[in-house]
Amino acid sequence: MANKFVSTGYIAMALLKTKYEIFNENFITMSELNQFAHFVQREFNNRNLDLVVTYNSLSREDFDIVNGVIVASENCCYDVHRLSIDVLCVLTDKNLFMRFFTELEKEKIITLEKWKTSTSKTSVKGKAYQLQK
């Protein structure tokens, strides 16, 4: 069976719609989109679906992108409900989105903890230097 391709535009729209439903935010970031596209690809693989996310750039007609922030334009033509049932089942799976957002927040907390540790070590070194003067 030949692979079917799923455009990043559909991935972006699914993420935008669900992020709005959950957080009442009408934007996503490039980082969130890239991470979610990888997350969805893993889900396609786990479900043994012959689907491949294409990492094509988002069209200017469909999306407004400013400083890495993505918003759907009023003329956006990406409607996930036009996709095949296999893709639709993944891109409308609320549990999948909950797992994604939970993992994303856990990664942020880990990053903050690492940053906090490195910052406190730098602060201690700075204070020790000041005491030696």
C-alpha positions, 0 to 999 in steps of 0.5 A: 500500500502506498503512503498517503500524505497529510499536509502540515496545514491540516495539522496546524488547523487541528491544533489551532481548533483544539487549542482554542477549545481547550485554552481559548487561544486562537494561535499556535507557535511554530515550535508547537506546530513542529512538535505536534507534527512529530507527535502526530507522525508517531501516532500514525506509526503507532496505529500502523497507518500508512500516513506521512506528515509532509513538512511543507511551509504554510501558505500565506493565503491560509495562515498569518505568521508573525514572529513564529506565531501562527493564526488561521486567515479568514480565507483558510481552506484547510478543513480537517473534516475533508480528510480520510477517516483514518486521518480524521480519527487521529486529528479529532482524538481529544485524548491525543491532544490531552497527551500532547499538551500534557507532555508539552507542559512537562517539558516546560517544567523540566526546562524551568527546573534546569534553568532555575538550578543553573541560575542559582549556581551562577548566583551563588558563584557571583555572591562568593566572588563578591565576598572575596573582594 
